[in-house]
């Protein structure tokens, strides 16, 4: 008999596998360049091969995993040029959205920025670098999803998965306090619907982070 309660969507196993592998990549458990063997993943995740391959294919589409048929599947290695380009593009997208969409942000969206900022503050206070990277990503995804441009949304979401692995304090690229101060200022500007100020802050944040990234990885880049 029909009821007024909506059925809860059932999460697919491949989505759970995807989340677990992605989480291990983001927190550094699975390191850049590490080979991913199906059998080892099956034992670790307690899953059959099919959901694992589906998850790996999805991660490969997002450039977080490198999948070369008949050769290897591995966590995408550090590529300074590619990450620098990704930072440039992501920064440009974030800045554009802030400048073009700040005036139209709803009270609900402003409240979500404040909520995400609280999560960033908690991660910084606890010294949890992996959580800090994830919460900063989630903060900016609130901004990304404020734009009606689906192409910008898709590109920024995909790039953010690659970048968050390298842009956390565990890589000594920026202190938690520095990141936090930027986000506090950006949140204040967005709350005032000041797109120009928010855009300037985001531009500075990405410019500094990009310089720090290049400096930190200069010696480890074989193409440098």
PALO-98213 format. One record per atom (N, C-alpha, C): x, y, z. Coordinates in steps of 0.001 Angstrom, whole numbers, plus 524288, in hexadecimal, padded with zeros to 5 digits. Each point is the difference from the previous one (the first is absolute). Last residue first. Example, Ala and Ser with C-alpha at 12.3 -4.5 7.8 and 13.67 -1.06 7.14 Angstrom:
832327F73681BA8 80334804A68003C 7FCFE80442802DA 801227E9A87FFBA 7FC86804A680000 80384804B080000 
END
This chain:
8EFF084B4B7C692 8019B805538013B 8058E8010D7FE12 7F5A37EFAB7FFBF 7FFD5803197FB2F 8020B8057A800D9 7FE117F2F580DC3 803F77FE477FC4E 8002D803337FB0B 7FA8D804ED81437 7FDB07FFC07FAC8 8041B7FE7E7FC09 80286803558129D 7FE147FAB57FEF7 7FDB67FF6B7FA95 806E6810518072A 804387FC317FFD1 7FE167FA937FE79 7F39480E27801F4 803C8801167FBD7 8040D7FBB07FF7D 7F080802B380C16 800D87FB5D7FCC1 8043D800B87FBDC 7FB1F80DB180C4B 800807FB3D80319 801867FB547FCAB 7FC8B810AE7F80E 804BF8002F8032F 800D97FAD3802D0 7F06C802557F681 804707FF887FC73 8051B7FFCE80316 7F0A1803038098A 800097FAB97FDC5 804CC7FF377FC93 7FC9C810B7806EF 801EA7FC6B803FF 8006B7FA747FDEA 7F87D80CBF7F520 8059580108800A9 8025E7FC3A803F4 7EDDA7FF5D7FDB4 8029C7FE1A7FB48 805E7800C48007A 7F54E806E180D36 800417FA5380050 802E77FDC17FB56 7FCAD8120E8001F 803D87FE90803F5 800AD7FA1C8005D 7F300806627F4BC 8051C801B17FE20 8044A7FE60803CB 7EE437FD1C8047B 801EB7FC527FC12 80560801827FDF9 7F7E080B5280C59 800967FAC78023B 802627FC3B7FC12 7FB53810F27FA58 804B8800058032F 801127FA958024C 7F05D802477F6AE 8046F8009E7FC6B 805257FFC380301 7F08D800528099B 800C37FAE07FD90 8049A800277FC3F 7FAEB80FDC807B7 802347FC73803EC 8011D7FAA07FDAF 7F77B80C877F57E 8056680197800FD 802A97FC48803DA 7EDFE7FD987FCB5 8032B7FE857FB80 805B580161800B8 7F3DA8057380CB0 800A87FA5180034 803737FE217FB85 7FB5F811BF7FFFF 803907FED58044D 801057FA228005F 7F3B4805867F39B 8051E8021A7FE9B 804067FEA280431 7EDF87FBB38028E 802B27FC8C7FC67 8056E801E27FE96 7F2308028980FC3 80414803317FD96 803537FC857FC7E 7F0F87FCB980C7D 7FF0A7FFC47FA62 803D08037D7FCF7 7FFD67FB828129B 7FE85805517FE8B 7FEA88006B7FA34 805C87F013806D8 7FB738014580335 7FDFE805797FECE 80FA87FA467F827 7FB737FD927FD8F 7FB078013E8030B 81014805BE806F1 7FED0802D07FB27 7FB207FDCC7FD5C 806537F75880EFA 7FDFE8052D8016A 7FE72803137FB22 808637EFD67FD9B 7FABC7FF3B8020D 7FD778053B80160 8119C800097FB03 7FCA67FEEA7FB77 7FA597FF5E801C5 80CAD801F680D06 7FF4C804E47FD21 7FC6F7FF457FB4C 804867F125809CE 7FCDB8038A80337 7FEE4805157FD17 80B5A7F3F17F839 7FA8B7FE5B7FFA6 7FC768035B80364 8124F8031380084 7FDF3801147FACB 7FA2A7FEB77FFC5 808D17FB7580F3B 7FF44805AA7FFAC 7FDE6801967FAA6 8047E7EE44802CA 7FB6280176802F9 7FEEA805D97FF96 80F697F8DB7F8B8 7FB687FE697FCFE 7FB07801E88029D 80F8D802D780920 7FFDE803267FB3C 7FB287FEC17FCC2 803527F5C880EEB 7FE43805358016E 7FFAE803947FB41 806BF7EE9E7FE4D 7FA5D80013800E5 7FDF78057E8012B 811127FED47F45F 7FE967FE9180556 7FA15800138008D 80A897FB327EE45 7FD7C8046B80295 7FE897FE4A8057B 80A757F52E7F58A 7FF12804017FC05 7FD69804D280257 8061D7EDFF806E5 80287804E98017B 7FF538044A7FBF4 7F8757EE3C80102 80413800DD7FC1F 802DF8052580104 7F1F37FAFF80A8D 8039A7FB9B80092 8045A8004D7FBF7 7F19980C698008B 8049D8012180332 803B07FB66800AD 7F4AC801397EE83 7FEB87FFA980586 804EE8011180323 7FC367FD727EC55 7FF86805358023D 7FE2D7FFD4805A0 802147F1367F3D3 8050E802948005C 7FFCF80530802E7 7F1037F4C07FC8A 8040E7FC5F801CA 80520802CF80127 7F10C8089B7F866 7FFD77FF9D805B6 8041B7FC418021C 7FD26802DB7ED4A 80300803F0802BD 800367FF37805D9 7F5FF7F4EA7F43A 805977FF8B7FF16 8031380395803A5 7EDB9800D180054 801A87FAE8801F9 805E07FF487FF54 7F78580EE07F8F2 800B98006A805A6 801C87FADB80266 7FB4A801C97EDCB 80540801D18014A 800FC80004805DF 7EEF57FBAB7F9FA 803CA7FC097FE74 8058B8019A80188 7F24E80BF9802CF 7FF607FB7C80373 804177FBD77FECB 7FF0F80ECE7F500 8021D8015B80526 7FFA27FB67803C1 7F8847FE267EF2E 805B1800837FFA3 802638010C80556 7ED867FF4C7FE6D 802587FADA7FF18 805F48004B80002 7F67080FE08015D 7FF417FCB180499 802D27FAD77FF5E 7FF8580B8F7F1B8 8038E801D280411 7FF9A7FC90804D8 7F4207FC937F2BD 805457FEB07FE33 8040B801A980413 7EDF78045C8024E 8011C7FA8180130 8057D7FE5B7FE50 7F70D8128E80607 803127FDF37FBA0 801C87FA7280147 7F6B180C0A80B93 7FC897FCF17FCA3 802E07FD707FB6E 807BB804B2813F4 7FFAD801D57FAA2 7FC3A7FCAC7FCD4 804887FCA2811DC 7FCBD804B27FFBF 7FF7C8020E7FA75 80ADB7F182805F5 7FA9C7FE7C7FED2 7FC438049A7FFF7 812158025C8044D 7FFA97FDDD7FAB3 7FA5B7FED77FE80 803C18054C8116B 8006B8044B7FC3A 7FF407FE117FA71 800867F38A80D0A 7FB4C80325800D9 7FFF7804867FC28 80EDF7F593800B0 7FBDF7FD9A7FCE1 7FAC4802C4800DF 80EF0804B5809EC 7FFF2802547FAC5 7FBF47FD797FC6C 801F47F93881123 7FEAF8058F8005E 7FF858025C7FA86 806387EEE0801A7 7FA52800468008C 7FE21805A28007B 812317FCE27FF8B 7FDA67FE997FAF8 7FA10800908003E 8090B8023680F76 800E3804837FC90 7FDAE7FEEE7FAA0 7FFA77F25680C07 7FC338040C80168 800C0804F67FCC5 80BC07F1977FDB9 7FAB77FEA17FE52 7FC278046780125 8117D801E4805DA 7FFBA800077FA4F 7FA847FEED7FE08 802FF7FE9D811F6 80045805707FE53 7FFA8800687FA14 801217EF73807D6 7FAC18023D8008F 7FFEF805A57FE3F 810337F7D280041 7FCBA7FD807FC03 7FA7B8023A80029 80C0D8058F80CF7 8012D802207FAD5 7FC8E7FDB37FBC1 7FE3180342814D1 7FED57FBB47FC69 80096801F57FA67 801358091681168 804C87FEB27FD40 7FF607FB767FC4A 7F3488098280B49 8018F7FAB08015A 805287FE667FD73 7F869810937FC53 800E27FFD1805A4 802077FAA9801AF 7FAAC8027A7EE7B 804DE802D78010D 801657FFB0805C4 7F0077F8DB7FAAD 804547FCD77FDF6 8053B802988011D 7F0CE8095980466 8008F7FB6A8035F 804947FC9C7FE41 7FB6380E7E7F59D 8023C801B7804FB 800F47FB5B803A3 7F7117FD057F052 80583801127FEEC 802C38018D8050A 7EE037FDEC800E4 802827FAE87FF63 805D7800977FEDB 7F5A680F2B800CA 800637FDB08053D 802B67FAB67FFC8 7FBE7808327F03C 80460802A180285 800D97FDD68057D 7F1607FA617F69B 804C77FD8B7FE00 804D2802798027C 7EFDA8077A80428 800467FAB580220 804FE7FD457FE42 7FC2F8108A7F8FE 8015F8007780589 800987FAA480284 7F9FB800AF7EEB5 80578801AC80034 801DA80042805AF 7EE617FCC57FD57 803237FB597FEED 805C8801567FFE2 7F3AA80D90801FD 8002F7FCD0804C4 8035A7FB277FF24 7FCBC80A8A7F192 80374802C78039E 8009B7FCEC8050A 7F3EA7F9B37F3D8 805577FF2E7FE2F 803F1802BE80392 7EE2E802A280355 801537FA87800FF 805A27FEDB7FE66 7F89B810667FC2D 801497FF9F8058F 801997FA6F80171 80361805187EC43 7FB7E7FFEA80385 801D47FFD5805AE 8098F8088D7EE24 800167FBC9803DB 7FB4D8006E8039E 8059680BAA7F16E 7FB3F7FCDD7FFBC 7FFEB7FB80803EC 80E7E80C1C7FD7D 7FB688035A800DB 7FAF47FCDD80048 8106A7F7B57FBD6 7FF8F8018D80581 7FB088031980112 807027F8F27EEF9 7FB897FD9E802A8 7FF1D801E780595 80E318051A7F38E 7FB288001F7FCF3 7FB367FE378030A 811A98007780743 7FED9805337FDEA 7FA9B8003F7FD6D 806387EFB88066F 7FF54803B680453 7FE65805587FDF3 804467F3227F3B0 7FAF77FEE48027C 7FF05803D780476 8104E800EF7F779 7FBC1801A07FC8A 7FAB47FF3A80296 80EF07F9C6808C9 7FFD7805BD7FFF7 7FB78801F97FCB5 8033C7EDE680041 7FE1A801CE80516 7FF6A805F380017 807967F8977F0F3 7FA737FE9F8006C 7FDBC802098051C 81207801FC7FD43 7FD178036A7FC72 7FA207FEF58005A 80B5F7F5148097F 7FFE88053D80230 7FCD6803BA7FCAB 802DB7EF1C7F99E 7FC697FFF68046D 7FF8C8055F80278 80C4D7FDD87F273 7FAA97FF997FE04 7FC0B8002B80477 811E87FFE48047E 7FEC2804C27FD19 7FA4F7FFFC7FE37 806B57F0F380808 7FF558043D803C5 7FE64805037FD50 804627F1BF7F56E 7FB077FF208029F 7FED580439803FB 8104B800097F7AD 7FBE6801927FC53 7FAA07FF5680271 80E047FA0A809BD 80043805B27FFA2 7FBDC802127FC46 8020F7EDE280161 7FD928021B804B5 8000A805F27FFE1 808827F7377F23F 7FA5E7FF207FFC2 7FD3480248804BF 8128A800BD7FF5B 7FDB78033E7FBE4 7FA177FF757FFE3 8099B7F56380BC5 800028058080184 7FD66803687FBE7 7FD097EC558058A 8018F802787FB14 7FF97805DD800EC 7FF397EC7180B7D 80081805AB80012 801E8801DE7FAB0 7F5417EE1B80008 804BD802298026F 7FFF7805F37FFEE 7EF857F1F9800F0 80283803BB7FC88 804C480264802AE 7F9EF7ECEA8049F 7FE7B8053B801A7 802F6803DB7FC8C 7FD157EDAA7F71F 802B18024980473 7FDAD805488016F 800337ED7F7F2BE 7FC50803BA8022F 8029F80226804DC 807E47F5DD7ED4A 7FF6F800E880599 7FB6C803918012D 8039F7F51C7EF70 804F68019580265 7FF61800CF805DF 7F2167FBC37F35B 803FE7FBF77FF4C 805588018D80240 7F3A18100E7FE3D 7FE757FA957FEF5 804B47FC777FEE5 7FF518113380BE9 802487FEAF7FAEE 7FECF7FA427FEEF 7FA488109A80DD4 7FEBA7FAB47FE50 802137FF317FA7C 800E980D6981219 802147FF4A7FAB5 7FF3C7FA4F7FE79 7F5D580DFF80E37 8029D7FAFF7FF1F 801C77FFD17FA51 7F82A80EEB804FE 802297FEE980523 803067FAD27FFD5 7F560808D57F21C 805B1800C08000D 802637FF6F80566 7EDE47FD1B7F963 800DE804C9802FD 805C78012C800AB 7FA537F0A77F77E 7FD82804387FD10 800DD805478029C 805A77F0EB808BD 80360801107FB86 7FDC1804697FCA5 7F6207F9A580E07 8046780311801F4 803D0801557FB9F 7F2147F4DD7FBEB 7FDF48053E80144 8046280390801EC 804067EE6C7FD01 7FEF7802987FB08 7FE038058D800DD 802417F54F80EAE 80508801A87FDD5 7FF55802C47FAC4 7F11E7F894807F8 801E28046D80315 80527802137FDC9 7F9187F0DC7F884 7FC8D8046A7FEC9 801CB804E2802E6 808917F040803A4 8017B801FF7FAD8 7FC9A804A47FE74 7FBD87F79E80FAA 805218028080072 801AA802407FAC6 7F06F7F5F980131 7FF668053980253 8052C802F78006A 8011B7EE6B7F936 7FCF8803997FCB3 7FF368056480277 808CD7F10C808C3 8031A803037FC4A 7FCD0804377FD2C 7F9FF7FA1581346 801597FD297FB44 802D1803AA7FC38 80145802DD81519 7FC74800B67FB8E 801BA7FC897FB74 807F2805878116A 7FC1A7FBE48008F 7FBF68002F7FBB4 80FFD80AD280351 7FAB9802317FFEE 7FBC67FBE2800DA 812717FB527FFAB 7FF7D8049280374 7FA54801C480080 804477F2737F40A 800CB7FE4680566 7FF0B80473803D3 7FF4E803EF7EE27 7FBAA7FC8780151 800667FE28805A8 80DCB809D27F8E9 7FB788034B8010F 7FB4E7FCB08018E 80F167F7447FABC 800F28028F80503 7FB6B8038080184 7FF947F7DE7EF83 7FF947FC168041E 800BC8026C80566 8022680A9E7F0AE 7FA987FE72800EF 7FF837FC55804A9 80F4580E397FE8C 7FEFC7FAB77FE20 7FA6E7FE6B80174 80C008124F7FD86 7FB2F7FDFF80250 7FEC57FAB47FD8E 811F480D7380344 7FD327FC537FCA3 7FB4F7FDD0802F0 8098C81344802F7 7FF5D7FAC08022C 7FCAA7FC947FC66 80447812DF7FDF6 803277FC267FD43 7FF5E7FA6F801EC 7FAE880ECF80D2D 800A3800F67FA61 803AC7FBFF7FD90 7F6767F97781142 8037F8043A7FE7D 8003D800B17FA13 7F2527F93180FA7 801CE7FE327FAE1 8031D804777FD9D 7FADF8046980FC3 800C27FA688010D 801E47FD407FB12 7FB018129A801A1 805647FE567FF64 8010E7FA5A8014A 7EF8D80AA37FF1E 802B88009180500 8059C7FDEA7FFD1 7F4E77FFA17F0CE 8000D8055F801EA 802FE8008D8051B 7FD537EF307F874 80375803207FCB1 80081805898022E 7F4577F48D80807 805567FE2F8010D 803FB803037FCB0 7EDFF803267FD48 80192801E080524 805977FE8780146 7F8857F9567F08C 80109805977FF95 801DA8023A8053B 7FA7C7EE8F7FFB6 804F98009B7FD37 80177805C17FFA1 7EFB47FC4E80783 804377FDF78034B 80550800B57FD62 7F090804A47F6C7 800E2803938045D 8049F7FE378034E 7FA747F4E97F23D 80234804DD7FDF6 8016E803AA80476 7F6C67F0E580423 8056D7FEB87FEB2 802CE804DF7FE16 7EE3880184802E6 802AD7FF6780500 805C87FEC67FF25 7F54B800B77F153 8008A8054280232 802DA7FFCC80535 7FBAC7F0417F797 804358029F7FD24 800E9805878020C 7F1FA7F5DE8068C 805047FE438020C 80478802D47FD42 7ED748097780198 8024C7FBAC7FD21 805587FEC280240 7EEE5808B380A05 8052C8010A7FDE1 802207FB227FD54 7EB948062F802A4 803D77FC0E801A9 80533801157FD56 7EF0E80D26805D7 803187FDC27FBBB 804227FC498021E 7ED478036F8093D 80559801DA80032 803237FD797FB97 7EACF804507FFCC 803F17FBF6800F8 8057A802577FFFC 7EECC80ABB8060F 803037FEE97FB4B 804167FBDB80131 7ECD38030A80986 805A78004F800A0 802C07FEA17FAEB 7ED6F7FF09802BB 801AC805677FF09 805E58009C80084 7F6597EE0C7F94A 8007C80312804C8 801DC805797FE9D 7F60D7ED837F647 8032C804C57FFD0 8000A802C080542 7FDD17EB207FE39 7FCAF804A680000 80375804D880000 
END
